[in-house]
Amino acid sequence: MIKLNLHPVRISTMAFLFFVSIPTIAQKEDYNWLSGYNSNIGYDTGWGFYFGTSILDFNNTPVAVSYDSLEINFYRTNTSYSSNDGTILFYTNGVHIRNSLNKKIQNADSINWGPYITNFYPPAATKGHLTTQGVFAFQSPSAVNQYYIINTYLDTVLGGSVGVTQIRYHLLDMDANAGHGLLIERDLSILDDLINWEMTAVRHGNGRDWWIISRKTNSNCYHRLLLDHTGLNYLPNLYCGGTSITIPNSDVGAFAASPDGSRVAHFSIFTGINIFDFDRCSGELSNPINIPVPNLIDSGFSAGGAAISPNGRFLYIGIIKYVLQYDLQAPDIAASVDTVAVYDGYQSPIGSVFYTMQLGPDGKIYESCGATETVYHVINYPDKKGDSCGFVQHGIQLPSPSGGVPNFPNYRLGALSGSACDTLGTGLTSSPSGRIEVGLYPNPATEFVVIDYATAADWSKGELHLYIYDTKGAVIHKQPLPMYSGFQKIACTQWPNGVYQATIKRGETTIATGRVVKN
């Protein structure tokens, strides 16, 4: 059973926090990462480790890693959704949806069932679907405790091969069934077409709705969906731009959206990298840039991963034995390529190569190895150029093998302040902006203090800065807070013992304050 995120240290810490009288909110939808498979096996004497579920809990700094023998498997398709306080609500592998008690949600068993599972790959009935970046979960824009789960649907096509033939959605009501959840709508198709396995999503410029983007198979055209207060809607006018190919079985790649939503990148071995500007108000893609993938013969023709740094400057591409970094601010993006990692041969137990990527709420990028590996790679400082990005191979040890990382959009992206779409026009409340909930821990602190701001702030209004004051009002520490992250760890060994005030400001405006005791 997944443990509820009740941290005694944090509960006691709240007695030390004093907030200004500004409404506060935290967005921690992506704070719990689940991965792993073959949970029915448990400890395998042949392999010498446990199968089951590895859990990364970002309510802790550094991230807490634990094991659980959940009766669900995440072979590829994977997402979860947590409440504002970081407690998990539900999770899915594209076939089953379960709640925080690891109970099957009513009417949410065997979703997306079809010929792929019954005829082509029956193990998917327990392992889950195999589409990387194949599922998203969003709170309904019109109902507080209802959630849309949107996924790519695998089917058998073209004489028995496998492809994605639909984008489907399901509507989950977590207030129903005594709070255990009920799937009130399921297996509804919003798009019928041959498309790539992966999707990406960007929050609308109004701060509430969502754009979902997928690529039409063997083409340079992209489908777009809009989730708004009316439900999930398909935009019939495809955008076509960038490179196009007609190679069979070339429908697996990776998407990456910049955390500020201004750019979208798509990567595959066959098409290379296609980078677009993205308009969060209209959902339009534009100004395509194509970058051929370098000829990395020993990486073979295989899927990989993609992610963009928190500041939006660097695009990372994982290609089996290499990780490449591209500077999106360079005059010639293709010429800016830098190899930041080459596979070091580590095996745990087969080979920890480079596969899917996901930007974490701590501002680091985590990369999986594909399957049967008990490690993640970590990019500790993705906003920095070249080797300074701090790529650490097998930097996170997992208690069980993982098939990939979960798939999350940037839930903390706020509205485009002052833009043409900075209005909802529906009488509904938009996502809060410029309002932050701050936590300070451990409290008292001795060697370091963690600022947990988990911000939902509208970064388009300007940068946020952290100030630490002593009892005399002198600033002893000042720094900008990383955009689209939620944590900052500060060494305090050199501080004299006493009480210190942490203040977050935008310009001269105080957003929130808190106090921490240094012992």
N, C-alpha and C positions, 0 to 999 in steps of 0.2 A: 504494500500500500504506500502511495506517495505521502510523505510526511507534510503536514501543514507548515508553512513558513512562519512559525512563531519563535522568535529569537529572544531569549531572556535578556541578552545584553541590550538589544534594541528597546525592549519594553522599559527597562530601568533607565535607559538613556533619555527617554522622552521626558523624564522629570527634570532634565537639565536644559531642555530646549524652550526657548522663548521666541515666539514668532510675532512679527509685526501683524497688525490687523488687516491682512490681505488674504483673500480666499486662496487656498492651496489645493493642489492636485498633483498626484504622481501618476505616471504612465509606466507600468511595469508589465505590459502584456507579454513581453518576450523574455522574462526573467528566469524561466524554467525551461531547460533544454533536455529532452529525452531522446535517447538513441539506443540501439541494440536490438538483438534478435535471438531466435532459438531459445526463448525463455523456458520452454518445456524441458530443456536439457539440464539446466543448472550447471553444476561443476562437471567439466569434461576431463577425465583423467588423461585422455590421449593428447588433448591440446594443452592441458595444464592450467586452465583458467575457467572462470565462470562465464557462461552465457546468460543473457538477461538484459536488464536496462541500466545504462549509465545515466546519471542525472547531474547536470550542471546547474547550480543554484546561484544566480547572480545577485541575490539579496546579500551576499557575502563578498568581501574583498580581502584577498583574491577569491575568485570564484570557488565555491565549495563543490567537490566532486564526491558522489556517493553511488551506491549500487542498490538496486531493488529487483526482485524477481517478479516483475509485473507479467501478467498473462496477456501481453500484447507485444507485437514485434514491429520495429521500424526499420524495414530493410532499405527503403529509399524514401518513399513518400512520408512526410513527417512535418507536423506543426503542433503547437499547443497554444493555449491562451490563458493568461493569468490576470487576476484582479488588480486593482490599483495598489493594493498593499503587497503585491508580489506572491499571493497565494494562487496556486494553479486551479483553474476552473475545469478545463477539459483538454483532451488531446486526441489526435487521430493519426492513423496510418493510411488513410484513404479507403479502408475497408470497414473499420470499426471506429466508433467514437466512444470514449470513456470519460467519466467524471473523475474528480479528485480522489474518490474512494476506490478507484480502479474498477468501478462497476459499469457494465454496459449501459449506456443511456438508452432509454426506452425508444424503440423504433429506429435506433441508430446502428443496428448490427447488420453486417453484410450489405453496406451501401456500395454502389458502383460495381455490383455483381454483373457478370456477363461472360461471353465466350472466352475472354482472356483467362479468367480464373477457372472456368469449368472445363475448358478444352486444352488451352495452351500451357498454362502454368498453375496447376492446382495449389502448389505451396503458397501462392499469394493469398489464399483464403486465411492463412494465419500469419504470414510474413508481412502482409500489406502490399500495396501497389509499389511499383519499381520506378516511378517517375521522380527524378530529381527536380526540385523546385516546382513540384506538382500540386501543392495545396496551400491555401491561405485561409486564415480565419479573421473575420472583422466583426466588430460590434455593429448591430443594425443602426443606421442613421436615424431610425424612427422609433426604436424601442430599446429601452435601457438594458434589459437582460435577455435580449434575443441576439443571435449571432449567425452570420452567414459563413458557411464553409464552402469554398469554391475550389474545384479541383479539375485537372485534366484527366480524361477518362481513357484508359487503355482498352483497346479492342483488337481483334484479329482482322486483318485487312489483306487485300491483294493476295489471295490464295493461301492464307494462313500465316503470313508475317504479322508482326505486331506494330501498331501505330496508335496515336492519339486521334480519336475521331470526334470528340466533343469536349466542351467545357461544361461541367455540371455544377449545380449548387444545391445546397441543403440549408434549411433554416432551423436553428436550434433555440429552444426556449428553456433557459436554465432556471426559471421560476416554477416551471411545471413539475409535476410528479414529486411533490414535497421537497422541491429544491434539488432533486437529483437529475433533472433535465429530461426533456422530451423533444425528439426531432419531429417538428410539426409539418415540415415539407422535406422531401428527399428525392434524389435522383432526377432533378429537373434539368433539362438541357437548355442552355442559353446560346450555344454556338455549335453547329454541326459542320465540321470541315476537318480535313487532315491538317493537323498543326503539330508543331514541335512539342516535346514532352514538358518543357519548362515555361513558367510564367514569371512576370514581375509585377509589382504594384507600387503606385505612388499616390500619396494623399492629395486630394483635390485642393486647389488654392483657397477654397472656402474653409479649410481646416476640419471638415467633417466627412465629406464623401471620399470615394476612392476610385482611381483609375486602375484597371487591370489590363495588361498587355501580353499578347502571345504572338508567335510567328507562324505564318502559314508555311507548311512543309514544302521544301524544294522551291522556294521563291524568295523574293526580297520584300514581301508584303507582311504587314502586321495588323492583327485584329485588336480592337479596343473595346473594353466594357466599362460601364460606369455604374457604380453602386451608390445610389443616393436615396433620399427619403421615399421615393416611389418604388424602390426595389433594385434589382439588377437589370441593366439595360444594355443592349448590343448596339454599337455604332456601326451602321452598315457600310460606311465609306472606309475601305481599307487604306492605310498609308503604305505606299511602296517606295522604297529607297534603299540604297546600299547595294550589296552584292547579292546575286542570285545563282543557284546551282540546281542541277537535276541529277544528283547522285543518289541512288537508292540507299536507304538506311542512314541517311545523313541528318536525321531529325532529332538528334540529341545534342544539346549545347548548354549554355549557361547565360542567364541574364544578370545584370547588375544595374541598379538605379543609384544615382548619387544621393546621399542622405538629405540634401536640400531639394531633391526632386527635379533639378534643372537639366539633368542628362540621364540618358538610358544607354547602356551598352549591351550588345549581344555578341557572344563568342561561340564559335565552333571550329573544329579543325578544318572543315571543308570551306566555310565561308570566310574564315578569318574573324577579325573584330570589326563590328559595325557600331559606331558611336553616333548618337543623335542628341540634338537639343530637344527638350521636352517642355511644353507649355502646360502648366498645372491647371490653368483655367479652362482651356479648350480641349486638352488632351491630344494636341497635335504634336507629332514628331517632325523634325525638320533638320536641315543642314547635315546630311549624312557624311560621315568620314569612315572610309574603309582602310583597315590595316591588315595586310596579309600576315599570317602567323609565320614566324621564322621556321625554317626547315630543321626541325628537331627530330632526326631520323630515329633515334633510340627511344623516343617517346611514343612512336607509333600513332596510328589514327584512332584516337579514343576521346571520349568526353572528358571534360575537365571542370574547372570552377572559375568564378569571377566575383570580384567585390571591389567597391570603391571606398577610399579612405574617408574618415569622418569629415575632413575639411573639403572633400570633393575634388582634391587635386590629383590623386594617384589611383590609377586603375591597376588591379592585380589580376593576373591570369595564371591559373594552375594547369599545367599540361603534363601530367603523369610524373616526369622526372625533373621538371623545371617549373619555377615560378618567376614570371616576368612582371616588371613594374613599368607602367607608362605614365608620363607626366601629361595630364589633360590640359595643363596651362601652357605647354611648350608650343612654340610656333609650328614645329613639325613633330606631331605626337609620335609618329612611327619611329623617327630618329631618336626619340628620347628613351627607347627601350633599355632596360637594365635588368640583368638576371640577378635576382636577389636570393635565389635558393637553387641548389642542384642536389638531387636526391643522394643521400649519404649511405645508402645501402642498408639502413636499419630495418630489421624485421621483427614484427610482433603479432603473429609469427611469420607472415608471408612476405610482406614488403610494404612499408609505410610511404607510398608514393603520394602525389599531390592530386587532390580531387575537389569536391565541392567546398565552397567558402561561404561564410556568413559573418557579417559585422555584428559584434556583440554589444550589449548595452554598456559595457565597460570601455568602449572605444577601441578594443582589439579585434583583429580578424582571426577567426578560427577556421581551420581547414581540415577536412576529413581525408581519409586514405582510400575510401571506396568500399571496402568490406574486409571482415575478418582481421581487423587491426585494432589494438587496444590503445591507440594514441590519437590525439589531434595535434596538428602543427599550429603555431601561434605567431601572428605578426603583432608584436608588442607596441610598436610606434608607427602605425601605418601612415600617419601624416608626414613622415620624414622620408627624404629621398635616399635611394640606393640602400647600401648596407646599414645605414642609420635607422632603417625601419625596424630593425630588431627581429628578423625572422628566426624563429627557434623551431627546428625540426623536432618532432615528437615531444613538444614542450608540455603537453597535458597528458598525463597517464590516466587512462580510463579503466575502470574495474571490469569491463566486459567489451567484446568486439562491437564496433560501430559500423553501420552501413552508410553513414553520412551525417551531415549537420541538418538541423531543422530549417524550415523556410519561413522567414519573417520579413515583412516590410518595415519601414521606419515609422513606427507608431507615434514617435515623439515629434514628428514634423507638424508645425502649426500652420496657421493661415498666412496667405500672402498679404500682409498689411498694406492697405492703400491701393491694392490692385483692383481691376475691374470686377474680379470675382470675390472680393473680400466682403461678401454679403450672401446670406442664404436665401432670403426672400421667401421663406416658407413658414415663418413663425416658430421655427425650431431653434434650439440653442446650439451654437457652434462649439467646436473644441476650445477650451479655455486657452488663452495665450498670455505670456508674461507673468504667469503665476507658478510659483515653485514650492514644493515641499522639500525641506532640507532635513537630513539626519546627520548626526555627528557621532561617530563611534570608533573605537571603544571610548567609553566615557566613565571614569577618568581615563586619559591617555598617557602613555609613557614613551613609546618610541615613534608612533605615528598616529595620525587621526585621519579618518576617511570622511570626506564630504559626500553624502549621498543626496544628490539633487534631483535625480530621475526626472529630468525636466520635460514639461510639455510646453515650454516657452516658445514663442514665435521668434525664431532667430532672425527673421527678416527685419525686425525692429532694432537689431544691433547686438553686438557681442555682450556677453555677461562676464563680469569680473568678480573674483573672490578676494576679499580683504580679511585679514586676521588682525585684530586689535588687542593690545594688552590693556591692563586696568587703567593706564594713564591715557589711553586713547591713541597711542602711537601705533602706526602700521608696521607690523613685524613680518608680514608676508602678503604679497600681492601677485595675482596671476590671472590670465584669462581662463575661463572654463571651457573645456573641449566641447565643441558643438555636437549635438546629437548623441552625446554620451550621458552617463548618469552618475559616474563616480570620479573622484579625484583623491589620491592618497598623498598625504603630506607628512614628511618627516618632522617630528617635533622634539627630538632628543635634546637639541640645544636650547629649547625654550626654558626659562626659569619656571619653577613650579608656581601655579596660580590659575586664575580663571581668565579665559580668552573668549573674545566674541568673534564669531564668523559672520560676515555680511556679504550678501550677493547683491551686486548693483548692475544696472544697465545705465551707463553714463553716470549721472548724479542721482538717479532714482534708485532707492533701496527696494529690492524685491522681497527679501526675507533675511532674518537673522537667527542665530542660535548661539549657545554658549557651550564651551567644553572646558573641563578641568584637566590641567596637566599636573601629574604627580611625578 
